[in-house]
Amino acid sequence: MKHYYCTTYSKDYIYKGLVLYNSLQKYDKDFHFFIICVQDEVKYLLEKMELSNVTLISMKNIENEDLELANIKSTRNDKEYIWTSKASIMLYLLNHFSELDHIIWLDGDTAFLSDTQPIFDEWGNYSVFLTEEQYKGKYEWLSKIYGVYNTGFMGFKRDQNALRCLQWFREKLIDWCFDKPEKGRWSDQMYVNDWVTRFGNVGVAGNLGINANLYIASQNTVTKEDDNLYINGDKLILFHYYGFKYFNGNEFDLCAHGHFPTDQIIQWLFVPYIQACNEVMDIISRIDKDFYYKQTPNGRTIKNYFNLASNIDRYEDRYNFCTIISEKDLSEGLDFYNSLTKHAEKNCLWICCLDDITYSTLANMELENVILIDIKNIEEQELLNIKNTRSASEYLWTLKAPLIYYILKNNYNIHYMIYADPDARFDSNVTNAFSKWKENPIFIWKNEIDQDNQREYGINLTSLIGFKREKDAFNFLWMWRDKCIKGCYD
């Protein structure tokens, strides 16, 4: 039995879409994939690839037959318009391709990880087939904002019940579909909440491995056996990488929506996906070298920063340091870098740049073994709320713990991080400092001043402080972060 799928490819999503296509090639023996090309340049590129088992259709074809859809296009951003177009696309395909006895919508940021057949086995005779968001317990309230079902996967049979559902869905989407919660609506998902009772013969997947995502994976038990992944014992079939952002082939935001992956999930689910994205990007660049330009992560908030080279091989067995530099600290920061280079043969220095001039200057210098972090990458709302209440030096002090935590959190092969102020200098081999650390989770230097000054300024210095990537260190690091955000003044 042939399986029929559809999705949209926009210029922003085409690399993800090709990863999805490659996963279908690997895990579905008999499929056909309908790709709706949002822009002409996407269609031209895909035509050059000569993909098998694929039909390419321009979004203009859909719009020419659905004038109501075309008329509201200017009122939606690109993401909202794609959500809005889902039902119109599936109705178009069912009208034009008589061989389709079913159609499955897949978001472009999904990918198959094992044989697709269990999806169809469970779907059975249902007219419509859905997957749940799985918001439960303390997260159940999210269903009232974002919906009970995830519309990154939806299956429709060619029958009267499913067609009536699609036509109703189309009308609702054209009327309102935006990326904001409003009057019990959000995107296309809240419309689906009552389909089980509204239309009847609607099936809901019991298998957690169909359209799983980082939230579902983080709330359940993920295991690996014989190269297969399981969620609570269900084989992982289709994973939804929503919120994944690709920057330059080495730096990524694993999930921009605030769900946090474990080390195992990063290694099992995200590293293979990243490598698949890089392979697709190489193919695209060989066909059209100007199709994508490398992006830098500066200027963006990145919730789950991941550096591929730091975790795979390039920076392994390095002495890991970080510092925070502003424009006025540039010369001091470069002196610190030079001292580190001189006294640590293997080193990696992470520099948090407090302004655009610092970032662009250091980026243009292309310093060896230096990774730049834009302050905007780590400035979540808690930091932004207090930023204007601190002087420049007070804000720098406040940033130390958030920076260390930010680097260590997802980068599983960085086993420790030492923060040093930009005016620090090494005058001998750095192993002398590391020899004092030994097995403790935290490395801290005593303040060599008299007791009266210690009472006023503290017992220990934070101009040189290190944390290992282990539970006790993270607990203290998070406590230090919270206390500094609440109050950190000169």
N, C-alpha and C positions, 0 to 999 in steps of 0.2 A: 504494500500500500504506500503510495507516494504521500509525503508530508509537505504541506504548503505553508510557507512563512512569508511575512512582509515586515518592512521597517522603512524608515526614512534615513537617508544619508545627507547630512549637511556638510559644508566644508569643515566645520569645527569637529564633527563627529566621524568623518569618513575613516580615519585610522581605527577607531573603535569598531565601526561597522565591518571593516575588513577582518578584524580579529574575530568577530562574531561569524562572519562568512567562513573563515578558515576552520573554526570550531565545528560548524555544520558539516563541512567537507570531511572532517575527521570522525564525527560521531553519528551522522545520519546517512545510511547507505542509499536512501532513495528520497530525495527532497527536491523542491524547487523554491527558489528564493526570489520574491518580488521586491526590488529596491526602488523606492521613490526618491528621485534626485531633487533636492530642494533648489540647488543652483545648477545652471547649465555647465559650469566648469567641473562640477562633480560628475555629471554624466559623461562629459568628454574624457575625463581621466579614467573612469571605469570602463568605457568602451575600448580604450587602449589596452586594458588588462585582459580582455576577452575571457571573462569569468564564465565557468561552466555552471549549468543548472541555475542560471540567473536570468531574469527579465528586468531590464532597466526601463523605468517610466519617469518622465519629467513631471514634476509637481504641476506644471502648467496644464498638463492633460487632465488632471483631477479638477483644477480650477475652471477649466473650460466647460466642464460638465456640471460643476457645482458653483454657480455664480454667487450664491449666498456666502459660501466659504471665501471666494475671491474678494468679495466686497468688504469683509471684516479684516482682511489681512493687515491693513495698515494700523489697526487698533491693537495688535498684539506684537510682543517681541518675538524673536525667532523661536525660542523655546515654547512659548505659549501658543504660537501658531502651529507648531508641530503637534502639540497635544490636541489642539482644536481639530486638526485634520485627520485624526486617527479613524474615526467612524466613516468619514467621507472616503478615505482611501480604501477601507475594506469593502464598502458598498460598491465602489468603482471596480475593484478586482472581481467581486462576485458577479457583477453585471457583464463584465467583458470577457471573463475566462470561464466558460461553461464546464470545464473539467474540474474546477474547484468544488469539492464537496465539503471543504472546511477551509478556514484560514486562521493562522495564529499571528497575532501582533507581537513583535519583540522590540523592546527599546534597543537602540543602537549600542548601549553600553552594557549589554548582557553578553555572556559567552557560555557555550556548552562545555562541560567537563567530563561527560560520560555519555553513553548511549541514550538517545532520545526516546526510545520505544516506551519506557515506563510512563511517560507523559500521556501517550495515546491509550495505553492500557487503562490508566486511571480515568481518563476523560470518558471513555466508553460511549454511551448513548446520550450523554448530556448535550443539550443544544449549545450551552455556553459554559466555558470552563475558566475558573478564576483561581488566583492564589492570594492568600491572606498576608497582610503586613505583620501579623503576629504580635501586635502590641498587647501586652498582658501585664498584670500586676501593677506596679507603680508607673508603668508606661501606658496603661490602658487609655488614659485621657487623650493621648495623641490621636487615637482613632476618631475623636470628635473634631479634630482639626484637619488631619491629613487623610482620613478615610480608613476603612476596614480592609480594603483590598488594594494590592499593588498593580497598577495598570501597565507596568512594564512587560507583562505577559497577559494576554487575553486570547481565548480560543472561541471561534464561532463556527457552527455547522451551517450548511446551506439548508435551513428549514425555516418554516414560518415564524417560529418563536424567536430564533436568533436574529432573523431579518427585522422583525418588529423591534427587538431590543436595539439593534444597530441604528435603525431609523430614529428611534426616540433619543438615543445617545447623541446622534449627529445634531439634532435640533437643540439639545441642551448645550452642547459644546459651542455651537455657533452663537448662541445667545450670551454665554458667559464662560470664559476659561482663562483664568489669570493666575500668576504665581504669587498669590496672596490669599490668606484666609479672609473670607467675607460672607457674612450671613449664612453660615453653614456650608459654604462652598470653598473648595481649593483645587486648582488645576482641573483635571478631568476625573480625579479619584473619588470625590465625595458623591458624585452622581451614581456611582456603582454600589453604594452601601446597601440599597434595598432590592437589588436585582433578584436575589434568591426568592423573595416573596412577590415582587412586582411582575416578573416574567415567568417564573416556574421553570422547571427542568434545567436549573443552573447548578452546575457542580463546582465544588471548591476542593482544591487539592489538599489531601491529608499529608502528602509527602513533603517534608520540609526541604528536600533537595531540589524542588522545582521553584525557580525564581527566588532562591535564597539571596540574602544580602548581608552586609556587614553587621547590621543591627541583629538580624536573626542568628548569624554565626556567633556573635559576641554574647547572646543570651542563652545559648545552648552549648552542647558539647560537640566539638569538632574533632574527629579522629582520622587517622590515615592508615590504610591497610592495602598492601599490594598496589601502590600507586593510585588507589582510589580514595576519595575523601567522603566522609560520612558526617551528617548532622543528626545527633541523637539516633544513630543507627540507620538513617535513611541515606542512600547513596546520593551524593551531590551531583545533580544533572545539569542545572542551569544556574549560574551565579550572576547577580546584578551588581555591577561595579559602579553604582550611582555615586556621584560626588567625586569620582576619580578625575584628577587633572594632570595633564602631561605638559611639562614645560620645555625641557631641552634634551631629553633622552637620558639625563642623569638625575634630575631633581623632579619630584612629584609630590602632589597632595593625594594621599591614598583615599581620603574621604573628606570632602569639604563640609559634611553635614554633622560633624561632631561625634560620630561613633568611632570608638578607638579600638584598633586591632591589636591582638596579642602577637607576640613574636612568631608563634607557629602559624597563625593565620597570614601574617605578612609573608613568611617563607613559602607556605603551601599554596596560597591563593594569589597574592599580589606580585611577588617576584616573577612567577611564570607569565602573568598577564603583562607586566612591564616589558619583559623580554619579547613577548609576542607583539606588543605595540611598537617596540624599537625595530623589529624585523619588518613590520608593515611600513613603518616610516622610511626605512631604507629602500623598499620597493617603490614607494611613491616618489622619492627623490630621484631614483634612477629614471623614472618615466618623465617626471616634470620637476626639475630641481628647484623651481621657484614656487611650487604649489604651497609649501609650508616654509615659514621663516622661523628659525629657532627663537623661542620666547625665553625671557629671563624671568625669574620668579619675583624680582623686586617690584615693589608697589602693590603687592597682594597679600592679604591675610591667608596663611596656609595652616590649616588646623592639624594635619597629619603629615608633617614634612618627612620625606624619605629620600635619602641620597644613595643611589645605586652603587656607585664606586666605593663608598665607605663601607658598604655591607658585603660586597662580593669579593673584591681582592685588592683594589688599588691602594687602600689606606690601612690594610691589615698590619698588625704589629707596630703601629705608629704610637708615638707619644701624642696624646690628644689634649690640646689646649684651646681655650676660647677667650676672647676679650671683647670689649665694647669700645668703639672709636667714633668720635665726632670729627668734624673738619678741623677744629683747633687741636685735636690730639693726633693728627695724622703723622707728624714727624716722630712723635714719641712711639706711636704704635708701630711704625716701620722700624724704629730702633729695636723694639722688643722682638719683632719678627726676625731681624738680622741676628740678634743674640740667640734666639731659639734655633735658627738655621745653623749657627756656628757650633752650638753646644748640644744639639740633638740631631744625630745623623738621620734618624727616621722621625719625622714630626708631621703633624697636621694641625694647622691653626684655623679655627673657625672665628671669623670676625663679624660681629654684629655692627652694622653701619647705621649711625643715628641720623644721617641725612643723605640726600641724593648726591651731593658733591663727593662725599667720602666713598660712597658705593661706586660711582662712575670712575673716580680716580683709581681706586684699587682694582676695579675690573679691567681698566685699560692697561694696568701694569702687568697683568697676568702672572701674579706671584705664584711660584711653585708651592704645591701642598697647602694652598690657602682656599678655604671655602667661605664665600660671603653670604651673610644673612642680612637682608634688609629689615630694619626695625619694624616695618609695616607687616612683615611676615608673622611676627609673634605678638603684635599688639591686638589682643582681643579686647572685648568691651571693658573688662575690669581694669585693664591698664589705661585705656583711653579715658575712662571716667576720672582717673586721678592725675593724669598727665599734666594738666595745667595748674595743679595745686603744688607742684614740686619745682624746685630749681633744676637746672640742667644736671648738676652733679647728683642731686637727690634722686632724680629720675634714673640716672645711670645706676646708682646703688640698688634702686628698686628692681631694675631689670636683670640683675645677676642671676637670681634663682630661676625666673621664668626662662632665661636663655639656656641655662644648663639643662633644665627639665625638657625644654623644647628639642634640644639636640639628642638627648639620651632616650627619649620616650619611644620612638619608632626605629631608631637605628641600632638594630640588635647586635651588630658586630663592634659597636663602640662600647667597650666594657667599662670605661670611666671617662670623666672629663674634669680637667683642672681649669678653673677660671683664674686669670691673672689680670690685674689692672694694666692699662696700656703703658704706664710709666715703669713697669717692672722690667728687670734685666736679669739674664743669666750670665754669670761670670765663670761658670765651670759646668761640667757635664750634668745634664738634667737627671741622670740616674742617681745623683747624690740626694736629690729631693725625693725621688721615688723610693729609695731604700728606707726612708723614714716612714713611709705610708704603711707598708706591710699588709696585714690582713684586715685592717679597719675599714668600715664602709665609707668613712669620711676622712679626708685629709685636711687639717687646719693648722695654721701657724700661730704660735703664741705671741702675744703682744709684749715685747720686751721693754716695758716701761714700769715706773713705780706704781705702787698699789693705789695711790690717790688717783692717778691718771687712768688706771685700769677700771676703777669704780665709775669714772665719768665716760670713758671711751670704749670700755669692753676689755675682756681678757684675751680674746683672740682676734687675729687679723682676717679680714675677708678680701684683702688684696691678692691673696693666693689661697685658693680653697678648692678642694677636689671631692667629687662624689663618684662612687662606684655604681655600676648599673645593677643594683640589687635592692630588695624590698626595703630594708632599714634605711638605706641612703635616700631612696625616693620619699619615704615618709618624712624624714627630716627636711629634705629639699622642698617638699610641698608645704610643710609648716613654715619654713623660712619665707617662702614665696608669699603665703597668706599674710604673715605678719608685716612684711615689707610693703605690701599693697595697702594694708590698713594704716600704716604709719612708718615713714622713713624720711627723717628730716635731719638737717645739720644743726 
